């Protein structure tokens, strides 16, 4: 093989290795950056039953914290560690929150589209604070899901007891809050591996040719 052809092969092998590493190494490092996302909502005054009233003292502030890692890789399992805190108004005697459901959604007209979701049971972790009994919330962004325009929504099942002796339970209350989700990046791991394999293969072939030349052997003859 002529020197120019070998030079082209060497350049091709080097480019394939560098490009493959560029695609592969960030993918295997992805998930090393912890991040916390939060959402706030207010549960209305149901001290007189439905429909909700207007007394602020009977409202319950809800604060949701989700610990995860940024960014997410397309098609891979993603975990969110939830914590829910409540701030009852002075007219609220006590609050119990029993379940949490997290949705991964994308904007769509006229309503957002739910891509995936997970439900966990909650247990008390202090005064007016709850954590998951079932471990992290698990989200699977599939191979069709990538980009930065997605958001997280949530729903709660809760019971509220009021100072006037009334109580109200709500299963699956959705406050309509949009929580910015981590970016979902395409998974180029396999492509990167293939490019590196091709580049290494070309390098091995080139090294074999050079070794054969030193021994006075011509490859293919």
MOURJO-V180985 format. One record per pair of residues at least 4 apart in sequence whose C-alpha atoms are under 8 Angstrom apart, sorted by sequence separation. I is the first residue (numbers start at 1). J is the second residue. If there is no record, write none. Layout:
BEGIN
i: (I & I)
j: (J & J)
END
This chain:
BEGIN
i: (1 & 2 & 3 & 4 & 5 & 6 & 7 & 8 & 9 & 10 & 11 & 12 & 13 & 14 & 15 & 16 & 17 & 18 & 19 & 20 & 21 & 22 & 23 & 24 & 25 & 26 & 46 & 48 & 55 & 72 & 88 & 107 & 108 & 124 & 125 & 126 & 132 & 141 & 161 & 162 & 188 & 189 & 190 & 191 & 192 & 193 & 194 & 195 & 196 & 197 & 198 & 199 & 200 & 201 & 202 & 203 & 204 & 205 & 206 & 207 & 208 & 209 & 210 & 211 & 212 & 213 & 1 & 46 & 47 & 48 & 88 & 107 & 108 & 124 & 125 & 141 & 161 & 162 & 212 & 213 & 46 & 47 & 72 & 88 & 106 & 107 & 124 & 125 & 161 & 212 & 45 & 46 & 88 & 105 & 106 & 123 & 124 & 160 & 161 & 212 & 44 & 45 & 105 & 106 & 122 & 123 & 159 & 160 & 44 & 45 & 86 & 105 & 106 & 122 & 123 & 159 & 160 & 209 & 44 & 45 & 68 & 104 & 105 & 122 & 123 & 159 & 209 & 45 & 47 & 68 & 103 & 104 & 105 & 121 & 122 & 158 & 159 & 45 & 46 & 68 & 103 & 104 & 120 & 121 & 122 & 157 & 158 & 45 & 67 & 68 & 103 & 104 & 120 & 121 & 157 & 158 & 44 & 45 & 66 & 67 & 103 & 120 & 157 & 44 & 45 & 66 & 67 & 102 & 103 & 120 & 156 & 157 & 158 & 43 & 44 & 65 & 66 & 101 & 102 & 156 & 157 & 42 & 43 & 65 & 66 & 101 & 102 & 120 & 155 & 156 & 42 & 43 & 64 & 65 & 101 & 119 & 155 & 156 & 42 & 43 & 64 & 65 & 100 & 101 & 118 & 155 & 41 & 42 & 64 & 99 & 100 & 118 & 154 & 155 & 40 & 41 & 63 & 64 & 99 & 100 & 117 & 118 & 154 & 40 & 41 & 62 & 63 & 99 & 100 & 117 & 154 & 40 & 62 & 63 & 98 & 99 & 116 & 153 & 154 & 39 & 40 & 62 & 98 & 116 & 153 & 38 & 39 & 61 & 62 & 97 & 98 & 116 & 153 & 38 & 39 & 60 & 61 & 115 & 152 & 153 & 38 & 60 & 61 & 151 & 152 & 37 & 38 & 60 & 61 & 151 & 152 & 36 & 37 & 59 & 60 & 151 & 152 & 36 & 37 & 58 & 59 & 150 & 151 & 36 & 37 & 58 & 150 & 35 & 36 & 57 & 58 & 59 & 60 & 96 & 34 & 35 & 36 & 56 & 57 & 58 & 59 & 95 & 97 & 148 & 150 & 34 & 35 & 57 & 58 & 148 & 149 & 34 & 35 & 57 & 102 & 104 & 148 & 33 & 34 & 147 & 148 & 32 & 33 & 146 & 147 & 31 & 32 & 33 & 146 & 147 & 31 & 145 & 146 & 30 & 31 & 146 & 30 & 31 & 87 & 30 & 86 & 107 & 30 & 85 & 86 & 106 & 107 & 141 & 85 & 106 & 84 & 85 & 105 & 106 & 27 & 83 & 84 & 104 & 105 & 83 & 84 & 104 & 105 & 83 & 104 & 105 & 82 & 83 & 103 & 104 & 82 & 102 & 103 & 81 & 102 & 103 & 102 & 101 & 102 & 81 & 82 & 100 & 101 & 81 & 82 & 100 & 101 & 80 & 81 & 100 & 79 & 80 & 99 & 100 & 79 & 80 & 98 & 99 & 79 & 80 & 97 & 98 & 99 & 78 & 79 & 97 & 98 & 77 & 78 & 97 & 77 & 78 & 96 & 97 & 77 & 78 & 95 & 96 & 76 & 77 & 95 & 96 & 75 & 76 & 95 & 75 & 76 & 94 & 95 & 74 & 75 & 93 & 94 & 73 & 74 & 75 & 92 & 93 & 94 & 74 & 92 & 93 & 74 & 75 & 92 & 93 & 74 & 91 & 92 & 74 & 91 & 91 & 104 & 58 & 72 & 74 & 71 & 72 & 73 & 74 & 70 & 71 & 72 & 73 & 74 & 75 & 69 & 70 & 71 & 72 & 73 & 74 & 71 & 73 & 47 & 47 & 48 & 47 & 49 & 47 & 46 & 47 & 46 & 43 & 42 & 41 & 41 & 40 & 39 & 39 & 39 & 38 & 37 & 37 & 37 & 27 & 27 & 28 & 27 & 24 & 25 & 23 & 24 & 23 & 24 & 24 & 23 & 24 & 23 & 24 & 22 & 20 & 21 & 20 & 21 & 19 & 20 & 20 & 20 & 21 & 19 & 20 & 19 & 17 & 18 & 16 & 17 & 16 & 17 & 17 & 16 & 17 & 16 & 17 & 15 & 13 & 14 & 13 & 12 & 13 & 13 & 13 & 14 & 12 & 13 & 10 & 9 & 10 & 10 & 9 & 6)
j: (5 & 6 & 7 & 8 & 9 & 10 & 11 & 12 & 13 & 14 & 15 & 16 & 17 & 18 & 19 & 20 & 21 & 22 & 23 & 24 & 25 & 26 & 27 & 28 & 29 & 30 & 50 & 52 & 59 & 76 & 92 & 111 & 112 & 128 & 129 & 130 & 136 & 145 & 165 & 166 & 192 & 193 & 194 & 195 & 196 & 197 & 198 & 199 & 200 & 201 & 202 & 203 & 204 & 205 & 206 & 207 & 208 & 209 & 210 & 211 & 212 & 213 & 214 & 215 & 216 & 217 & 6 & 51 & 52 & 53 & 93 & 112 & 113 & 129 & 130 & 146 & 166 & 167 & 217 & 218 & 52 & 53 & 78 & 94 & 112 & 113 & 130 & 131 & 167 & 218 & 52 & 53 & 95 & 112 & 113 & 130 & 131 & 167 & 168 & 219 & 52 & 53 & 113 & 114 & 130 & 131 & 167 & 168 & 53 & 54 & 95 & 114 & 115 & 131 & 132 & 168 & 169 & 218 & 54 & 55 & 78 & 114 & 115 & 132 & 133 & 169 & 219 & 56 & 58 & 79 & 114 & 115 & 116 & 132 & 133 & 169 & 170 & 57 & 58 & 80 & 115 & 116 & 132 & 133 & 134 & 169 & 170 & 58 & 80 & 81 & 116 & 117 & 133 & 134 & 170 & 171 & 58 & 59 & 80 & 81 & 117 & 134 & 171 & 59 & 60 & 81 & 82 & 117 & 118 & 135 & 171 & 172 & 173 & 59 & 60 & 81 & 82 & 117 & 118 & 172 & 173 & 59 & 60 & 82 & 83 & 118 & 119 & 137 & 172 & 173 & 60 & 61 & 82 & 83 & 119 & 137 & 173 & 174 & 61 & 62 & 83 & 84 & 119 & 120 & 137 & 174 & 61 & 62 & 84 & 119 & 120 & 138 & 174 & 175 & 61 & 62 & 84 & 85 & 120 & 121 & 138 & 139 & 175 & 62 & 63 & 84 & 85 & 121 & 122 & 139 & 176 & 63 & 85 & 86 & 121 & 122 & 139 & 176 & 177 & 63 & 64 & 86 & 122 & 140 & 177 & 63 & 64 & 86 & 87 & 122 & 123 & 141 & 178 & 64 & 65 & 86 & 87 & 141 & 178 & 179 & 65 & 87 & 88 & 178 & 179 & 65 & 66 & 88 & 89 & 179 & 180 & 65 & 66 & 88 & 89 & 180 & 181 & 66 & 67 & 88 & 89 & 180 & 181 & 67 & 68 & 89 & 181 & 67 & 68 & 89 & 90 & 91 & 92 & 128 & 67 & 68 & 69 & 89 & 90 & 91 & 92 & 128 & 130 & 181 & 183 & 68 & 69 & 91 & 92 & 182 & 183 & 69 & 70 & 92 & 137 & 139 & 183 & 69 & 70 & 183 & 184 & 69 & 70 & 183 & 184 & 69 & 70 & 71 & 184 & 185 & 70 & 184 & 185 & 70 & 71 & 186 & 71 & 72 & 128 & 72 & 128 & 149 & 73 & 128 & 129 & 149 & 150 & 184 & 129 & 150 & 129 & 130 & 150 & 151 & 73 & 129 & 130 & 150 & 151 & 130 & 131 & 151 & 152 & 131 & 152 & 153 & 131 & 132 & 152 & 153 & 132 & 152 & 153 & 132 & 153 & 154 & 154 & 154 & 155 & 135 & 136 & 154 & 155 & 136 & 137 & 155 & 156 & 136 & 137 & 156 & 136 & 137 & 156 & 157 & 137 & 138 & 156 & 157 & 138 & 139 & 156 & 157 & 158 & 138 & 139 & 157 & 158 & 138 & 139 & 158 & 139 & 140 & 158 & 159 & 140 & 141 & 158 & 159 & 140 & 141 & 159 & 160 & 140 & 141 & 160 & 141 & 142 & 160 & 161 & 141 & 142 & 160 & 161 & 141 & 142 & 143 & 160 & 161 & 162 & 143 & 161 & 162 & 144 & 145 & 162 & 163 & 145 & 162 & 163 & 146 & 163 & 164 & 181 & 162 & 182 & 184 & 182 & 183 & 184 & 185 & 182 & 183 & 184 & 185 & 186 & 187 & 182 & 183 & 184 & 185 & 186 & 187 & 185 & 187 & 162 & 164 & 166 & 166 & 168 & 167 & 167 & 168 & 168 & 175 & 175 & 175 & 177 & 177 & 177 & 178 & 179 & 179 & 179 & 180 & 181 & 187 & 188 & 189 & 189 & 188 & 189 & 188 & 189 & 189 & 190 & 191 & 191 & 192 & 192 & 193 & 192 & 191 & 192 & 192 & 193 & 192 & 193 & 194 & 195 & 196 & 195 & 196 & 196 & 195 & 196 & 195 & 196 & 196 & 197 & 198 & 198 & 199 & 199 & 200 & 199 & 198 & 199 & 199 & 199 & 200 & 201 & 202 & 203 & 202 & 203 & 202 & 202 & 203 & 206 & 206 & 206)
END
